[in-house]
């Protein structure tokens, strides 16, 4: 996403360090890194679980785009991140702004025919190309009787029996327009402001605040028990 959302537990570590002896201090970096990684994984799980609250049927690609980079003894920082492609279209849901446009286009696509959407309720990048290849489809602007100009993907009314798939004789094309007028499949327009919010950062803070101390206590106890 745009800028990192940083959550620090340094004050907890500083307070703890003052109460440790030399032996315990030597185990602190390892235990701290283990605890930070464990908490980061908890944050990751919480963020993934929350996606269906914002999106209807989020795709596996979106859910699995939330990753974790483990902490190390010399870095003492665990990272919960969103992979680049997903970050581009999820960023407005965290920081505000307009929806990410499909592909590299400059036009917001607003499907009017729900049959065009995939199992996750999305209009895929390849769906428009498939439509453009059909003989009964054209992309352009139509001026309505009221004088309004509407740009989009339109379907011509066609005799079902006359529509054939390219290269396949005698096979009627699916989804033909059986009406006597043009049918608007996708309307073009400006990208709309995002209304839903991920609360990615807020949720991360809450998970850290509620789980860090327990995770650190467990990691520190294990480090002391296994130290040589």
N, C-alpha and C positions, 0 to 999 in steps of 0.2 A: 504494500500500500504506500501512500505518499511518504509520510515521515514516521520513523519508529516510535512506538508507544513504549516508553521505558518505565519499568517498575523496579524499584530498588529495595533490597532488604538489608542494606549495609548497616543501618542503625541497629538492627537486631543482632547482627554479627559483632559489631563493636561492643555492645553491651555484654554479650556472652564472652568475648575474648578476654575481657578484664577479669573474669572469674576463673580462668583456666590456668592450670599449671603448665610447665614446659612440655611435658609429655603430651598433654591434651592439645596444646597449640599446634604440635607437629601434625596431628591428625585432622586439624580443622579444614585445610584446603580441600582434601579429598572428600570429607563428609559434606562440606558445603557444595561442592560441585555435584555430588550425587543427589543432594536435596533439591538443588536448583533444577536439575534435569527431571527429577520426579514431578516437581510442581509444574514444570513446563508441559509435561505430558498430560497432566490433569487439565491444564488450560486448553491444550489442543483438543482433548476429549469433550470439554464443555463447549468450545466454539463449534465443533462439528455437530454436536447434539442440538445446538440452538439454530442451525441453519433452516430446518423445516419450519421454524416459527416465523421466519422472514420470507422464505421462498417456498412456493408450492412445488413439491417434488424436486428438490435440488439434485442436480446430476451427480453421479459418482465423481466426475472430474472436479466439480466444485468442492465437494466434501473432502476429497483426497488432496486438494490443493493446500490444505492447512498442514504444515509440517513443523518439525522440531529440530533444532540444532542443539546437541547436548553441550553442557558446560564442561570446562576442563579446569584442572587445578591452577593453571597459570592464567586463565581468562576470567573465571568466576562469573560467567554470563551465559545463561541459556536463552535461546531465541525461539519464539513461536512466530512463524511467518506464513505468508500466503504466496504461493508461487506466482511468477510474473504474469502469466496470461490471465489467470483468475483474478489477480490483484487489480488488473486494469478495469475489469467490470464490477468488482466488489467495492473498490475504493469509494464511489459515490454513496454507497450505503453506510459507510463509516464517517466520511468527512463531508458529505453533502455534494450537491451538483446534479448533473443530468445523467440519464442512463447512457451507458457505453453503447455506441452504435455498432451494428453487426458488421463484422469484417472491417474493411478500410473505407466504407462508404461514408457519405456526409448526410445521409437521410435516415430518419427514424422510420422503421418498418412496423406498421400496425396491422397484423393479420386480422382479417374479418371472418375468415373461415376457420373455425377451430379444428377442422379435419387436417389442416396444413401443419398443425403442431405435432411434435414428437411425444413420446411417452412421458417426458418430463415437462410438458407444457411449453416447450420452446420452439421457435422457428429456426431451423438449422441453417448454417451457411450455404449448404448445397441445395437446399429446398428451392431457393429463388432461381438458381441455374436450371434446375429440372423443369420448373414452370416455364421459363423462357424458351425452352426447347420444344414446347408443345405448339402445334399449329393453331390451336384455338385460344392462345394466350397472347396478349400484347402489353407492353409497358409504355405508359404515356399519361397525358393529362386530358381529362374530359370536362367540358363545360356543361353544367347541368342546366335544366330549364329555368332554374332560379338565378342563373348567372354565376354560380359558384364553380370555381375550377378545382378539380380534384385529381391529383396525381397519384398513380398507383399501378398495381398489376390488375389488369382486367381480363375477364373471360368472355369471349363472344358466345352468343347463343348458337348452338350447332345441332344439326340433326345427328342424334346418337349413332344411327346406322352408318353415317358417312364418315365418322371419326375413326381412323385406324392408327394404331401405333406405328411409328416409323420402322420399316423393315419387317413388319409382321402382318401378313394378310389375314383379314377376317377377324381380327381381335379388336373389339371396341375399346376405346380409351376410357379409363376410369375417371369418375368425377366430372363428366361432361355437364355443360350448362344447358339444362333442358327448358329453361324459360325462354321468353321472347325478347329479353332485353339484356344489356350488358350486366355482368356481375362483378362487383368489386371484391377481389380476393385480399389484396393488401393495400393499405392506404399509406402514402408517403407523407411525411411531415417533419417537424422539428423534434429533436430529442426532448423528452419530458423530464421535469425535475423528479428526482427520486424521493419517494414519500416514506418508504420503510427505512428502518435503521438497524444495523447489525449490533451496535453496542459492544463491539469487539474489545475495545480497551477497557471499558467499564467492567465487563464480565471477567476479563483477565485479572484486573485488580481484586475483584471479589474472591476469585479462586485462590490467588496468592495469599490474600489476607486470612482466608479460612483454613488453608492447608499447609502453609510453609513451616510453621513451628513444629507440627507433628511430623512432617517429612524430615526436617532437620534432626529432630530428636532421634528418630529411627536410624537415620544415616550415621549420625555421630556415635550412637551406641554400637552400631555394627563396626564402625571404623576402630573404636577402642578395643572391641572384643577380638578383632582379627589382626591388630597391630603387632608387629614383631620388634 
